[in-house]
Amino acid sequence: MKRFDSGTLIPGSTWRAEAETEAEVVRRAVENMRNLNGETEVRPEMVERIKERIVDIDDMGRETRH
């Protein structure tokens, strides 16, 4: 499993996206930014920042790498 914690990119933000693949985590994070934050355009640089902060997690939700 993979996880992106939005607070690692957006101070004070508490939502997270979890999925089996990095691509799905990014898709969910971008969707969230559009729906909840009103972003109309998510630039490639933001997608790269999201990818840099995705971590692997085990079945208990614990990070397995940084």
N, C-alpha and C positions, 0 to 999 in steps of 0.2 A: 504494500500500500504506500501511497504518497500523500503528503499533506503540505498545504501552504497556510501559514498563520498570518493573517493580514496585518497584525500588529507589528510584524517584523519589517513592514514596508510603510504602513500608514500609522503613525503614532496615535494611540488611543483606540484603534480599531480592534474589535474582538472576534470577528467572524473568521471561519476557516473553511477551506475546501479540502475534501479528502476523496481520493479515487484510486483505482488500480494503476492508472497510467499518468505520466506527467502531462500528456496532452489533455486528458480529461480534467486534471486539476487546473490547468491554465484556462481551459474553456469555462469552467465553473467560476473561477476567480474573475475573469473578464465579464462574464454574465452578471455576476454580483456587482461589479463596479458600475456597469451600465444601469442595472435596475435599482440598486439602493443608493448609489452615489450620483446618479444622473450623468455619468460620463457618456458623451456622444461619440468620442473617438478615443480608442485605447492605442497609443502609439507603440511601435515595435520596441522602443526602449523600455517601456513599462512591462511589456511581456517578458523581456529579458530579465528585468529585475525580479519579476515573479518567479521565473525559472530558477534564478540563483538562490532563492529562498525556499525552494521545495525540498523537503526532507523525506527520507524513507521512515516508515513507522512499522512496528511489529503488530501482532494481533491484539495487543493490549493498548495500543495507541502511543507507545513510547518510541522516541526517536532512536533510530539505529545508526545514523551517521549525521554529520553536519555538513 
